[in-house]
Amino acid sequence: MRRRWPLPLPRSRRGKRRLVQGVMLGCVLALTPATWMHAVADSRLRSAGEVPAHDVAVVFGAGLWKGRPTPYLAHRLDTAAELYRNGKVRVVLVTGDNSRAEYDEPDAMRAYLTDRGVPDGRIVSDYAGFDTWDSCVRAKRIFGVDRAVLVTQGFHIRRAVALCREAGIDVYGVGVDEPHDSVWYYGGVRELVAAGKAAVDAAFEPDPTFLGPEERGVTDALGR
């Protein structure tokens, strides 16, 4: 049995040219958000040792395993603890998902940081950081963060920097190095899709899933 294409290909030269042009246009549109993120973020990326000192570090959630941070999240928190110990930041804002009673990223992140020497009073929890845009907007509008160091993996850091700058925060980003394992490759592929959502968020600036009243956690922690 002859195998057939799901859709008929154009037979005319003109039709084939239009098909090629359509494919090229689709590729350009798919890559435009990633190009925008690189343009906005690349000049703001630093290593943990070279990043300028800021009052606040923002650490984005990256999942739990049996109630404890996954290895990728643990590496983000290790970097934040290093920034605190070296005097690069004074307060760590941990932002993650607490939409279910049995799943609490911010408290697990807090416990991990205190175990590594960051005082509990220097850690502030955002329990409604359901995605990167929500975390950035809430950091600005709920916690009053104007300047910050963002900590996340290298494949995610440009999106985080671009969105937090769009939310009105003056940021630098520290990308945590990881071995190029299956999780790393999955994260890189996922970013191609997430870049499109990031571009939509930046264009329309929707409110986060939960907004709520302003909180003084960061201000009080800095005042201690």
C-alpha positions in Angstrom: 0.0 0.0 0.0 1.3 3.4 -1.0 1.9 5.7 1.9 0.1 9.0 1.6 0.9 12.4 3.1 -1.8 13.6 5.6 -2.2 16.8 3.4 -1.6 17.1 -0.3 1.5 19.0 -1.3 1.2 21.7 -3.9 2.0 20.7 -7.4 2.7 24.0 -9.0 5.9 26.0 -8.6 4.0 28.9 -7.2 2.3 26.7 -4.7 5.6 25.2 -3.6 7.1 28.6 -3.2 4.3 29.7 -1.0 4.6 26.6 1.1 8.3 27.3 1.6 7.6 31.0 2.5 4.9 29.9 4.9 7.3 27.5 6.7 10.0 30.2 6.8 7.5 32.7 8.3 6.4 30.1 10.9 10.0 29.6 11.9 10.6 33.3 12.2 7.5 33.8 14.3 8.5 30.8 16.5 12.0 32.2 17.2 11.0 35.9 17.6 10.1 35.6 21.4 13.5 33.8 22.1 15.3 36.6 20.2 13.5 39.2 22.2 14.5 37.5 25.5 18.1 37.4 24.5 18.1 41.0 23.4 16.6 42.2 26.7 18.5 39.9 29.1 21.9 39.1 27.8 23.5 42.3 29.1 22.1 41.6 32.6 23.6 38.1 33.1 26.4 37.7 35.6 28.1 34.9 37.6 27.5 34.7 41.4 30.9 36.2 42.0 30.5 39.2 39.6 26.9 40.2 40.1 26.4 43.6 41.6 25.2 43.7 45.2 21.4 44.2 45.6 19.2 44.1 48.7 17.1 41.2 47.5 17.6 37.8 45.7 14.6 36.2 44.1 14.7 32.4 43.8 12.0 30.8 41.6 10.5 27.4 42.5 11.5 24.3 40.6 9.5 21.5 42.1 9.7 19.2 45.2 10.4 15.5 45.6 8.9 13.9 48.7 8.6 17.4 50.2 12.1 18.5 49.6 13.6 20.6 46.8 14.5 18.8 43.6 18.2 18.9 42.7 17.7 21.8 40.3 15.8 23.8 43.0 18.5 22.9 45.6 21.2 24.2 43.3 19.3 27.5 42.9 19.0 27.7 46.7 22.7 26.9 47.2 23.6 29.8 44.9 21.2 32.2 46.8 22.8 31.1 50.1 26.3 31.8 48.6 25.1 35.3 47.6 23.9 35.9 51.1 27.1 34.7 52.8 29.2 36.8 50.4 27.2 40.0 51.2 25.8 40.2 47.7 22.2 40.2 49.0 20.6 40.9 52.3 17.2 39.2 51.9 16.1 36.1 49.9 12.6 36.1 48.4 11.5 32.5 47.7 8.6 32.3 45.3 6.7 29.1 44.4 3.6 27.1 44.3 1.5 26.5 47.4 -1.9 25.8 45.7 -2.3 22.5 47.5 -2.0 21.7 51.2 0.4 18.9 50.6 2.6 20.9 48.2 4.5 23.9 49.7 7.5 25.0 47.7 8.2 28.2 49.6 8.3 26.5 53.0 10.6 23.8 51.7 12.8 26.4 50.2 12.9 28.3 53.5 13.9 25.2 55.4 16.7 24.4 52.9 18.1 27.9 53.2 18.0 28.0 57.0 19.8 24.6 57.1 22.6 26.3 55.1 23.0 29.3 57.4 20.6 31.9 56.0 18.7 33.4 59.0 15.0 32.7 59.0 14.3 36.4 59.4 16.2 37.1 56.2 13.9 34.9 54.1 10.5 36.0 52.7 8.0 33.6 51.2 5.7 34.3 48.2 3.2 31.4 48.2 1.5 32.4 44.9 4.4 32.3 42.5 2.7 30.0 40.1 4.8 30.9 37.1 7.6 33.3 36.2 5.3 36.2 35.3 3.3 35.9 38.5 6.5 35.8 40.6 7.9 38.9 38.9 4.7 40.9 39.2 4.1 39.9 42.8 7.7 40.7 43.7 7.1 44.3 42.5 3.5 45.0 43.4 3.0 42.9 46.5 6.5 42.9 48.1 7.7 46.3 46.8 10.9 44.9 45.2 12.5 47.5 42.9 15.9 46.0 42.4 16.9 42.3 42.7 19.2 39.5 41.7 17.4 36.6 40.1 18.6 33.0 40.6 17.5 30.2 38.4 19.0 27.7 35.9 20.8 29.0 32.8 18.0 27.9 30.4 15.4 29.9 32.4 17.3 33.0 33.4 16.7 35.0 30.3 13.0 34.6 30.5 13.1 35.5 34.2 15.2 38.6 33.6 13.0 39.8 30.6 9.7 39.3 32.5 10.9 40.9 35.7 12.2 43.9 33.8 8.9 44.1 32.1 7.2 44.1 35.5 9.3 47.1 36.5 12.1 45.6 38.5 15.8 46.5 37.8 17.4 43.1 37.8 20.5 41.1 37.2 20.4 37.4 36.6 22.6 34.6 37.9 22.2 31.4 35.8 23.1 28.2 37.8 25.3 25.8 35.8 24.0 22.3 35.4 25.3 19.1 33.7 23.6 18.7 30.3 21.5 15.8 31.3 18.0 14.8 30.2 16.4 17.3 32.6 18.6 20.1 31.2 17.6 19.3 27.6 13.9 19.1 28.6 14.2 22.5 30.2 15.8 24.0 27.1 13.1 22.6 24.8 10.4 23.8 27.2 11.8 27.3 27.1 11.1 27.5 23.4 7.4 27.1 24.1 7.5 29.2 27.3 9.1 32.0 25.3 5.8 32.5 23.4 3.8 32.8 26.6 6.4 35.2 28.0 6.0 37.4 25.0 2.2 37.4 25.4 2.6 38.3 29.1 5.0 41.1 28.3 2.7 42.5 25.7 -0.6 42.3 27.6 0.7 42.5 31.2 -2.1 40.4 32.8 -2.6 40.4 36.6 -1.1 37.4 38.3 -3.4 34.5 39.4 -3.5 35.9 42.9 -2.7 39.5 43.7 -4.0 40.5 47.1 -2.8 43.3 49.5 0.7 44.6 49.8 3.0 42.7 52.2 5.8 44.2 54.3 7.9 41.0 54.5 10.8 42.3 52.4 10.7 45.8 54.0 10.7 44.3 57.5 13.4 41.8 56.8 15.7 44.6 55.4 15.0 46.7 58.5 16.1 44.0 60.9 
